Amino acid sequence: MEKFSIAIVGATGLVGQKIMEVLAERKIMANYTLFSSAIEADTKINFMGQELLTKPIYAPKKHEFDFAFFAVDALVSKVWVPVFKKSGAIVIDNSNAFRRKKNVPLVVPGVNDEELKNHHGIIANPNCSTIQLVCALAPLRPLGLKKVLVSTYQAVSGAGKEAIADLENDTKNKFDYKIKDNLIPQIDVFLKNGYTLEEDKLVFESRKILGLNELNISATAVRIPLKNSHSESVFAVFEHKTSVKNLQKRLKNAKHIVLCDNPSQKIYPMPILSNNTDQVYVGRIRKDMNEKNSFWLFVVADNLRRGAAANAVDIFERLISL
C-alpha cells in the first residue's frame, strides 16, 4: 500500500481515538498528524509505535495531506473541512455538516460504495444509528422495502466524554436530566414538527444511502443509561411476499452482519455482544401479528466502531482501491 500523509482532526475525542484504533488494527501505515482543540494541544498519544503530540488545527500547505479524518462537531467541520479540501486533501467527515449536500456522497461501504466515485473532495460519514440501520436493511431491498418504523436505544458514548461522565457520576452536565437510572426520549434539538434532529437525520440519511427517496420511514430516538453500543427495534413492511427464513438467509450472507437469531436458545442481539466489534448484530426476526408482509427485527452495533470509526476507515480503504 502506498504510504499516505493523513491528518486526524479530533484525535483526543472518543471517535478520533476509535479511528486511530481501527487504523492501527488494520496496519494502515502512513505519515500521521494529529489535531486537537487548542486546549488539548501537545497531548501525547502513543500511536502505531510512535509518540505523537497533538497540534492545534491550522491551514495545511498545498498537498500537505492526502487524506483527513474529521471527528469533530459540525461547527468546526464547517469551518475547517473546506480549508483541508482546498489544500488537496480528501476529507472523510464524521459530523452532520455536509451530509445533506447534493454533491457530497453519504456512504456506507457495502451498501452504496458506487457513490464514492462522485466525490469532490469531501465524503460524509453517516450518523451512527443510520449506519447500523442501513446495514440491516440493505440486504432486504430486493424484497421491495415499503415502510420502516424504528425506535433507537442509544448509549451515552454517542454524546461524548461528558455524557459518559454523567452516567458514571450521576451528574447532569451534558443532559438536561440525569441519565443514570433513567431514559431520555430526546436526542438533539426538537424541530417544529415534533421530531428531534436525530430522528430527522435518521430518516433523511437512510433514504439517501439506500437510494429510496420516497421510503415511508419514521423514527423515535431515546437515550439510555448504557455506556456503549446502540440498539434499534425495527418494523419493516415489504411489497413482496417473504418469510422469516428468507430474511435470515439474506442477512446471514450480508456484509457487516452477524445473524444472531435463535430465541429458543436465548440467542439474540445485545450491546454486550457488539461492544468493540465492527459487526452489526441482527435478530428477533419475526412476522408482525397484524400487517401483511411485515416483520420485526432487533439491530445492535457498537456506535463508536461500526457506527463511526470503522465505517470511516472502510471509506478510506474503498477510496484507495478505486
VENRACOR-V813552 format. One record per helix or strand of 2 or more residues. SS is the DSSP state (H for helix, E for strand). FROM is the first residue (numbers start at 1). LEN is the number of residues. If there is no record, write none. Layout:
((SS	FROM	LEN) (SS	FROM	LEN))
This chain:
((E	4	6) (H	14	12) (E	30	7) (H	38	3) (E	44	4) (E	50	4) (E	55	2) (E	67	4) (H	74	13) (E	90	4) (E	105	3) (H	113	6) (E	122	4) (H	128	11) (H	141	3) (E	145	10) (H	156	4) (H	161	9) (E	183	2) (H	197	14) (E	216	9) (E	230	9) (H	244	9) (E	257	3) (H	263	3) (H	271	4) (E	280	8) (E	294	8) (H	305	17))
